[in-house]
Amino acid sequence: MTFIQTPNAPVPGGHYSQAVVHNGLVYVSGILPITPDGQKLTGTGIAEQTEQILTNLDAILQAAGSKRDKVLKVSVFISDIGAWGTVNQLYMQFFGDHRPARSVVPVGPLHYGFGIELEAIATL
């Protein structure tokens, strides 16, 4: 088991790793819209928050030895399902022709008042 920590994504705010690699799989922890230097994008729109999360996902996957076209499953937690159209458009641009399995879960308020959180599982 390998614990992933890259300076190219935000430092975990609690007792967890950005990702864990085990038996050829990468388990990416929930990613919030925080820049690698710790800036919380709380006051920004869902598009900017989504773009930051996807940028963080790329950085974590790269640090783990994987990449976006090896993502198997994504879970998206969104506080306003009305913003889903914007999120889905950015998600489609990010993944292109690759179509991982996905869950979209409408939730109540997220940590720091963010509009979105994402977690993923990928192969190496």
C-alpha positions in Angstrom: 0.0 0.0 0.0 1.4 3.4 -1.0 0.1 6.7 0.4 0.2 9.6 -2.2 1.1 13.1 -1.3 1.9 15.7 -4.0 2.5 19.4 -3.5 0.6 19.9 -6.8 -2.7 19.4 -5.0 -4.0 20.8 -1.7 -2.7 19.3 1.5 -5.3 17.1 3.2 -7.1 18.9 6.0 -7.4 15.9 8.2 -6.1 12.4 8.9 -6.1 11.0 5.3 -4.0 10.8 2.2 -4.7 12.5 -1.2 -4.8 9.0 -2.6 -3.9 5.4 -1.7 -2.4 2.9 -4.3 -3.1 -0.7 -3.6 -3.2 -3.8 -5.9 -3.0 -1.7 -9.1 -5.8 0.7 -8.1 -5.6 4.3 -7.1 -8.3 5.4 -4.6 -8.5 9.2 -4.7 -9.9 10.9 -1.5 -12.7 13.5 -1.8 -11.3 16.5 -3.6 -12.5 20.0 -2.7 -12.0 23.2 -4.7 -8.8 24.3 -3.0 -5.7 25.3 -4.8 -2.4 23.6 -4.1 -1.3 26.6 -2.1 -4.4 26.3 0.1 -6.7 29.0 -1.3 -10.3 27.9 -0.8 -12.5 28.8 -3.8 -15.6 29.3 -1.6 -16.7 32.6 -3.1 -16.4 31.4 -6.7 -18.9 29.9 -9.1 -19.4 26.2 -9.7 -17.4 26.3 -13.0 -14.3 27.6 -11.3 -14.7 25.1 -8.4 -15.2 22.2 -10.8 -12.1 23.2 -12.9 -10.0 23.3 -9.7 -11.2 19.9 -8.6 -10.4 18.4 -12.0 -6.9 20.1 -12.0 -6.3 18.6 -8.5 -7.5 15.2 -9.7 -5.0 15.3 -12.6 -2.2 16.2 -10.2 -3.0 13.4 -7.8 -3.4 10.8 -10.5 0.0 11.8 -12.0 1.6 11.6 -8.6 0.2 8.1 -8.2 1.4 7.0 -11.6 -2.0 7.1 -13.3 -3.9 9.5 -15.5 -7.4 10.5 -16.4 -8.1 7.9 -19.1 -7.4 5.2 -16.4 -10.2 6.4 -14.1 -12.7 3.7 -13.5 -15.3 5.3 -11.2 -16.1 8.9 -10.2 -18.4 10.1 -7.4 -19.6 13.7 -7.6 -21.2 15.3 -4.6 -23.0 18.6 -5.5 -24.9 20.9 -3.2 -27.1 22.5 -6.0 -28.3 19.9 -8.5 -29.4 22.9 -10.6 -25.7 23.5 -11.4 -25.3 20.0 -12.8 -25.4 21.2 -16.4 -22.3 23.3 -15.9 -20.5 20.6 -14.0 -21.3 17.9 -16.6 -20.1 20.1 -19.5 -16.7 20.6 -17.8 -16.6 16.9 -16.8 -17.2 15.9 -20.5 -14.4 18.3 -21.7 -12.0 16.9 -19.1 -12.6 13.2 -19.8 -13.3 13.5 -23.6 -14.2 10.1 -25.1 -13.3 8.3 -21.8 -16.5 7.5 -19.9 -15.8 6.2 -16.3 -18.7 4.9 -14.3 -20.1 7.8 -12.3 -22.5 8.6 -9.5 -23.9 12.1 -8.9 -25.2 12.7 -5.4 -27.1 15.8 -4.5 -26.1 16.8 -0.9 -26.6 19.4 1.7 -24.0 22.0 2.4 -20.4 20.8 1.8 -17.4 21.7 3.9 -16.5 25.5 3.8 -19.7 26.1 1.8 -18.3 24.6 -1.4 -20.7 23.6 -4.2 -18.9 20.4 -5.2 -16.7 17.5 -4.1 -15.3 14.6 -6.2 -13.7 11.3 -5.5 -12.4 8.7 -7.9 -10.9 5.2 -8.4 -8.4 4.6 -11.2 -6.0 1.9 -12.4 -2.3 2.3 -12.8 
